[in-house]
Amino acid sequence: MTVISSSRVLLLLFRRIIMQNKHDMFAEYPDVVDVEQLRKILGGISRKLAYRLLASGELRCVRIGRSYRIPKLCVIEYLTGDDVDAA
């Protein structure tokens, strides 16, 4: 029996939803989000995990001074595992 972590299940769920309609995903958010908005988009992940994703480069972002700005397309790319610009 394979055990799947809850974060992996959440990621798979997001990928499935996003693949259905990439262009309208997260329409209520601006084109560039901050860390708090990112946390909400990713299902309420912890602040520590959000910063870990950004600092590691796993989720592409722009760092301005001490703050991070994340293009919404990069969030969608991270969730789907593919290049949104190519779609």
Residue pairs with C-beta under 8 A, 6 or more apart in sequence:
10 42
10 43
11 79
14 42
14 43
14 79
15 79
15 80
15 81
17 25
18 25
18 76
18 79
18 80
19 80
22 76
22 80
22 84
22 87
25 76
26 41
26 72
26 75
26 76
29 37
29 41
29 72
30 37
30 72
31 71
31 72
31 73
32 62
32 69
32 70
32 71
32 72
33 41
33 69
33 70
33 72
33 75
34 67
34 68
34 69
34 70
35 47
35 50
35 51
35 54
35 67
35 68
35 70
38 50
38 59
38 70
38 75
39 45
39 46
39 47
39 50
41 75
42 50
42 75
42 79
51 68
53 59
53 78
54 61
54 68
54 70
58 78
59 70
59 74
59 75
59 78
60 70
60 71
60 74
60 77
60 78
61 68
61 69
61 70
61 71
61 74
62 68
62 69
62 70
62 71
63 69
73 84
73 85
76 84
77 83
77 84
